[in-house]
Amino acid sequence: MQYLVSVIDDKTNSATPDEHAAIDVFNDRLQAEGHWVFAGGLASPGAATVIDNRGGEALLTDGPFVESKEYLAGFWIIEAADLDVALKLAAEGSKACNRKVEVRPFL
């Protein structure tokens, strides 16, 4: 089963060189153990554009969908046998990036 592990931060580009190195080690481990699907960091919320095309025409709005002190700073998509494995991996990812993370299964 695949899981989204969202990295939550309150600053932009705040990772230290040591955190980057720990993330690289964690990513290498995910790949070596077959859990890796995809991962990436995201630009600041100010770089976001929200598009609402539920009406007659698309409405584009600059900035994030919600105003918040914390935001999605990056993510991993992992493959895990079950939620317990995903939570264990996410805890290790949280330690590596020194940020809170959220785990959600794909439907």
N, C-alpha and C positions, 0 to 999 in steps of 0.2 A: 504494500500500500504506500502511496506517496503522501508526504506531509509538507506543508509550507511552514518554515521556521522564519518568522519575521523578526528583524532586529529593530529594537525601539531605542531611539536616542532623543536628546533634547538640544543637541548642537550639530552643526554642519562640519563635515570633514574633521572630526575631533579625534580620530584614532591616532595613537602614538606609533612610532616605529616598532616598539615591542609588541603592541597589539596587532599591527599588520603582520608581523612575523608569526605570532601565535595563530592568527587566522589562516595563514598559509599552511602551517603545520596541520591544523584541523582539517582544512580542505584536502590536503594530501592524504590524510587518514581516511576521510570519507570516500575518496576515490579508490584507495587501496582495498577498502573493505566492502566495496560495492554499494555504498549508500548514496553516492553522489548522483544527482540528476542535473542540477543547475544551480548557480548562485550568482549574486551580483549586488553591488552597492548602488545606491540611488542618489541623484542630485538633491539639493536642498528643496524643501517644499515650495519655496519661492519660484522655482523653475517649472512648477506644475501648471498644467492647463486642464480645467475641468470642462467636459463636453456633455451637454444635455440635449439629446436629439429625440426626446419623447414627444415633442410637440410637432408643429408644422415645419420648423427649420431648426438646425443645430445652433445652440447657444454656447459660445465659448467664453469662459471666465478665467482670467489669470489667477494663479495662486492655488493653494491646496483646497481640497474638498471641505475640510473642516479646519477651523482655527484651534490649535492645540499646542501645549507646551512640549509634547512629545509627538514623534512622528516616525513613520517607517523609513529607516535609513538604509536598509539592505535586507537580503533574504537568502535563504537556502531552500531548495526543493530537494528533499531527501527521499530515499526509498528505505522503508523499515518494515520488518515483519509484523509489528503491531505497535500500539500506542506506547507501551512501556519502553520499547527500544527507541522510538522517536523521542520520547521525553528524556531518556538518558543521553542521547546524542545532542539534543537541544541544550541540556544542561552543560555539556562540554563546550558547545558553541558559545553559550552565554559567557562562560569563563574565558574562552579564547578571545572574544571580541570585547569583553568587559562591559557588556550592555545587557539589559533585559531582553528577553526574546518571548515570542508567543508561538505556540504550536497549534496548527489546525490541519485536520485531514482534508484531502481532496475528496469530493463526492464521487 
